Amino acid sequence: MSEATIESLEKRIEALEQKFAERDAPKKDWRRSVGMFDGSEVMKQIDDEVAAMREAERRAVREGRSE
């Protein structure tokens, strides 16, 4: 094989490797954020407050009034 052929094969292989690397790169989407606040005391407080507000709204609707 001539040197030019080996160089051209190397370039082709590099191009293919680059395409595969781009294809397999992780995509940015919402699933990356799942679990990022696990164990956070601040998020637990926020969740508790929101749950309390929702329950108060449910109680108000059951009692026939709106807040």
DSSP file (Angstrom, degrees, kcal/mol; ACC not computed):
  #  RESIDUE AA STRUCTURE BP1 BP2  ACC     N-H-->O    O-->H-N    N-H-->O    O-->H-N    TCO  KAPPA ALPHA  PHI   PSI    X-CA   Y-CA   Z-CA
    1    1 A M              0   0    0      0, 0.0     2,-0.1     0, 0.0     0, 0.0   0.000 360.0 360.0 360.0 142.3    0.0    0.0    0.0
    2    2 A S     >  -     0   0    0      1,-0.1     4,-1.8     4,-0.0     3,-0.2  -0.446 360.0-114.0 -82.8 160.7    1.2    3.4   -0.8
    3    3 A E  H  > S+     0   0    0      1,-0.2     4,-2.5     2,-0.2     5,-0.2   0.858 115.7  57.6 -61.5 -37.9    1.6    6.1    1.9
    4    4 A A  H  > S+     0   0    0      1,-0.2     4,-2.4     2,-0.2    -1,-0.2   0.886 105.9  50.0 -62.4 -38.5   -1.2    8.2    0.3
    5    5 A T  H  > S+     0   0    0     -3,-0.2     4,-2.3     2,-0.2    -1,-0.2   0.907 110.3  48.8 -68.1 -41.9   -3.6    5.4    0.7
    6    6 A I  H  X S+     0   0    0     -4,-1.8     4,-2.4     2,-0.2    -2,-0.2   0.917 112.6  48.7 -63.9 -42.4   -2.8    4.8    4.3
    7    7 A E  H  X S+     0   0    0     -4,-2.5     4,-2.3     2,-0.2    -2,-0.2   0.908 110.9  49.8 -63.4 -41.5   -3.2    8.5    5.0
    8    8 A S  H  X S+     0   0    0     -4,-2.4     4,-2.2     1,-0.2    -1,-0.2   0.892 111.0  49.7 -67.2 -36.7   -6.5    8.6    3.2
    9    9 A L  H  X S+     0   0    0     -4,-2.3     4,-2.7     2,-0.2    -2,-0.2   0.907 109.3  52.1 -65.5 -40.8   -7.7    5.6    5.2
   10   10 A E  H  X S+     0   0    0     -4,-2.4     4,-2.5     1,-0.2    -2,-0.2   0.913 110.3  48.3 -60.3 -42.5   -6.6    7.3    8.5
   11   11 A K  H  X S+     0   0    0     -4,-2.3     4,-2.3     2,-0.2    -1,-0.2   0.905 111.9  49.1 -65.3 -41.1   -8.6   10.4    7.5
   12   12 A R  H  X S+     0   0    0     -4,-2.2     4,-2.3     2,-0.2    -2,-0.2   0.909 111.7  48.8 -64.8 -41.4  -11.6    8.4    6.7
   13   13 A I  H  X S+     0   0    0     -4,-2.7     4,-2.8     2,-0.2    -2,-0.2   0.920 110.7  50.7 -64.8 -42.8  -11.4    6.5   10.0
   14   14 A E  H  X S+     0   0    0     -4,-2.5     4,-2.2     1,-0.2    -2,-0.2   0.908 110.2  50.2 -59.7 -42.0  -11.0    9.7   11.9
   15   15 A A  H  X S+     0   0    0     -4,-2.3     4,-2.1     2,-0.2    -1,-0.2   0.911 111.9  47.6 -63.9 -42.1  -14.1   11.1   10.1
   16   16 A L  H  X S+     0   0    0     -4,-2.3     4,-2.5     2,-0.2    -2,-0.2   0.915 110.8  51.1 -65.4 -42.7  -16.1    8.0   11.0
   17   17 A E  H  X S+     0   0    0     -4,-2.8     4,-2.4     1,-0.2    -1,-0.2   0.895 109.5  51.0 -61.2 -39.5  -15.0    8.1   14.6
   18   18 A Q  H  X S+     0   0    0     -4,-2.2     4,-2.3     2,-0.2    -1,-0.2   0.914 109.4  50.2 -64.1 -42.9  -16.0   11.7   14.9
   19   19 A K  H  X S+     0   0    0     -4,-2.1     4,-2.3     1,-0.2    -2,-0.2   0.917 111.9  47.6 -62.8 -42.8  -19.5   11.0   13.4
   20   20 A F  H  X S+     0   0    0     -4,-2.5     4,-2.3     1,-0.2    -1,-0.2   0.900 110.4  52.1 -65.2 -40.0  -19.9    8.1   15.9
   21   21 A A  H  X S+     0   0    0     -4,-2.4     4,-0.6     1,-0.2    -2,-0.2   0.903 111.6  46.7 -62.3 -41.2  -18.8   10.3   18.8
   22   22 A E  H >< S+     0   0    0     -4,-2.3     3,-0.6     1,-0.2    -2,-0.2   0.889 112.6  50.1 -67.2 -39.3  -21.3   13.0   17.8
   23   23 A R  H 3< S+     0   0    0     -4,-2.3    -2,-0.2     1,-0.2    -1,-0.2   0.876 113.8  44.1 -67.5 -37.5  -24.1   10.5   17.4
   24   24 A D  H 3< S+     0   0    0     -4,-2.3    -1,-0.2    -5,-0.2    -2,-0.2   0.466  84.5 119.1 -88.8  -2.0  -23.4    8.9   20.8
   25   25 A A  S << S-     0   0    0     -4,-0.6     2,-0.1    -3,-0.6    -3,-0.0  -0.397  76.3-102.6 -64.5 138.0  -23.0   12.2   22.7
   26   26 A P        -     0   0    0      0, 0.0     2,-0.3     0, 0.0    -1,-0.1  -0.378  34.8-129.7 -64.0 137.9  -25.6   12.6   25.4
   27   27 A K        -     0   0    0     -2,-0.1     2,-0.6    -3,-0.1     5,-0.1  -0.631  18.1-117.4 -86.2 144.4  -28.5   15.0   24.5
   28   28 A K        +     0   0    0     -2,-0.3     2,-0.3     3,-0.1    -1,-0.0  -0.735  56.6 135.0 -82.0 122.3  -29.5   17.8   26.8
   29   29 A D    >   -     0   0    0     -2,-0.6     3,-1.6     1,-0.0     4,-0.3  -0.935  69.1 -83.7-155.6 178.8  -33.0   17.2   28.0
   30   30 A W  G >  S+     0   0    0     -2,-0.3     3,-1.6     1,-0.3     4,-0.4   0.745 114.0  72.4 -63.0 -25.7  -35.1   17.4   31.1
   31   31 A R  G >  S+     0   0    0      1,-0.3     3,-0.8     2,-0.2    -1,-0.3   0.738  84.7  68.1 -66.5 -20.6  -34.2   13.8   32.2
   32   32 A R  G <  S+     0   0    0     -3,-1.6    -1,-0.3     1,-0.2    -2,-0.2   0.770  98.1  52.6 -67.3 -23.1  -30.7   15.0   33.1
   33   33 A S  G X  S+     0   0    0     -3,-1.6     3,-1.9    -4,-0.3     4,-0.3   0.570  78.9 117.2 -90.5  -8.6  -32.2   17.0   36.0
   34   34 A V  T <  S+     0   0    0     -3,-0.8    -3,-0.0    -4,-0.4     0, 0.0  -0.412  87.7   6.2 -62.3 126.4  -34.1   14.1   37.5
   35   35 A G  T >  S+     0   0    0     -2,-0.2     3,-1.5     1,-0.1    -1,-0.3   0.405  88.6 122.4  85.8  -2.2  -32.8   13.4   40.9
   36   36 A M  T <  S+     0   0    0     -3,-1.9    -2,-0.1     1,-0.3    -1,-0.1   0.700  79.3  44.0 -70.2 -15.4  -30.5   16.3   41.1
   37   37 A F  T >  S+     0   0    0     -4,-0.3     3,-2.2     3,-0.1    -1,-0.3   0.251  79.5 137.8-109.7  11.8  -32.2   17.6   44.3
   38   38 A D  T <  S+     0   0    0     -3,-1.5     3,-0.1     1,-0.3     5,-0.0  -0.345  76.6  14.3 -57.5 132.6  -32.5   14.3   46.1
   39   39 A G  T 3  S+     0   0    0      1,-0.3     2,-0.5     2,-0.1    -1,-0.3   0.485  89.8 141.4  81.8   2.0  -31.6   14.7   49.7
   40   40 A S    <>  -     0   0    0     -3,-2.2     4,-1.9     1,-0.2    -1,-0.3  -0.682  42.1-156.9 -82.9 121.9  -31.9   18.5   49.6
   41   41 A E  H  > S+     0   0    0     -2,-0.5     4,-2.2     1,-0.2    -1,-0.2   0.874  93.8  54.7 -63.9 -38.0  -33.5   19.9   52.7
   42   42 A V  H  > S+     0   0    0      1,-0.2     4,-2.3     2,-0.2    -1,-0.2   0.923 108.6  47.4 -63.0 -44.3  -34.5   23.1   50.8
   43   43 A M  H  > S+     0   0    0      1,-0.2     4,-2.9     2,-0.2    -1,-0.2   0.866 109.5  54.2 -66.9 -34.4  -36.4   21.1   48.2
   44   44 A K  H  X S+     0   0    0     -4,-1.9     4,-2.5     2,-0.2    -1,-0.2   0.920 109.2  48.3 -63.3 -42.3  -38.0   19.0   50.9
   45   45 A Q  H  X S+     0   0    0     -4,-2.2     4,-2.4     2,-0.2    -2,-0.2   0.912 112.5  48.5 -63.1 -42.3  -39.3   22.2   52.5
   46   46 A I  H  X S+     0   0    0     -4,-2.3     4,-2.6     2,-0.2     5,-0.2   0.940 112.0  48.8 -62.7 -47.1  -40.6   23.5   49.1
   47   47 A D  H  X S+     0   0    0     -4,-2.9     4,-2.5     1,-0.2    -2,-0.2   0.908 111.6  50.0 -59.3 -43.0  -42.3   20.2   48.4
   48   48 A D  H  X S+     0   0    0     -4,-2.5     4,-2.2     2,-0.2    -1,-0.2   0.911 111.6  48.1 -62.8 -43.0  -43.9   20.2   51.8
   49   49 A E  H  X S+     0   0    0     -4,-2.4     4,-2.4     2,-0.2    -2,-0.2   0.915 112.5  48.0 -64.2 -43.4  -45.2   23.8   51.4
   50   50 A V  H  X S+     0   0    0     -4,-2.6     4,-2.6     2,-0.2    -2,-0.2   0.917 111.0  51.0 -64.4 -42.7  -46.6   23.1   48.0
   51   51 A A  H  X S+     0   0    0     -4,-2.5     4,-2.4    -5,-0.2    -1,-0.2   0.904 110.3  50.0 -61.5 -40.8  -48.3   19.9   49.2
   52   52 A A  H  X S+     0   0    0     -4,-2.2     4,-2.2     2,-0.2    -1,-0.2   0.907 110.6  49.4 -64.7 -41.5  -49.9   21.9   52.1
   53   53 A M  H  X S+     0   0    0     -4,-2.4     4,-2.1     2,-0.2    -2,-0.2   0.916 111.6  48.8 -63.7 -42.5  -51.1   24.6   49.7
   54   54 A R  H  X S+     0   0    0     -4,-2.6     4,-2.5     1,-0.2    -2,-0.2   0.914 110.8  49.9 -64.1 -41.8  -52.6   22.0   47.4
   55   55 A E  H  X S+     0   0    0     -4,-2.4     4,-2.6     1,-0.2    -1,-0.2   0.897 109.1  52.2 -64.3 -38.5  -54.4   20.2   50.3
   56   56 A A  H  X S+     0   0    0     -4,-2.2     4,-2.2     1,-0.2    -1,-0.2   0.899 110.0  49.3 -63.2 -39.7  -55.8   23.6   51.5
   57   57 A E  H  X S+     0   0    0     -4,-2.1     4,-2.1     2,-0.2    -2,-0.2   0.905 110.5  50.1 -65.1 -41.2  -57.1   24.2   48.0
   58   58 A R  H  X S+     0   0    0     -4,-2.5     4,-2.5     2,-0.2    -2,-0.2   0.925 110.8  49.5 -62.3 -43.8  -58.7   20.7   47.9
   59   59 A R  H  X S+     0   0    0     -4,-2.6     4,-2.0     1,-0.2    -2,-0.2   0.910 109.9  51.6 -60.8 -41.9  -60.3   21.3   51.3
   60   60 A A  H  <>S+     0   0    0     -4,-2.2     5,-2.9     1,-0.2     4,-0.3   0.899 110.5  47.8 -63.3 -40.5  -61.7   24.7   50.1
   61   61 A V  H ><5S+     0   0    0     -4,-2.1     3,-1.2     3,-0.2    -1,-0.2   0.911 110.8  51.1 -67.5 -41.9  -63.2   23.1   47.0
   62   62 A R  H 3<5S+     0   0    0     -4,-2.5    -1,-0.2     1,-0.3    -2,-0.2   0.853 110.4  50.1 -64.2 -32.5  -64.8   20.3   49.0
   63   63 A E  T 3<5S-     0   0    0     -4,-2.0    -1,-0.3     2,-0.2    -2,-0.2   0.478 119.7-111.8 -84.9  -2.1  -66.3   22.9   51.4
   64   64 A G  T < 5S+     0   0    0     -3,-1.2     2,-0.3    -4,-0.3    -3,-0.2   0.722  80.6 103.7  83.9  22.1  -67.7   24.9   48.5
   65   65 A R      < -     0   0    0     -5,-2.9     2,-0.3    -6,-0.2    -1,-0.3  -0.930  57.7-138.4-131.6 158.9  -65.5   27.9   48.7
   66   66 A S              0   0    0     -2,-0.3    -9,-0.0    -3,-0.1    -5,-0.0  -0.868 360.0 360.0-115.1 152.5  -62.6   29.2   46.8
   67   67 A E              0   0    0     -2,-0.3    -1,-0.1   -10,-0.1   -10,-0.0   0.423 360.0 360.0-103.6 360.0  -59.5   30.9   48.2
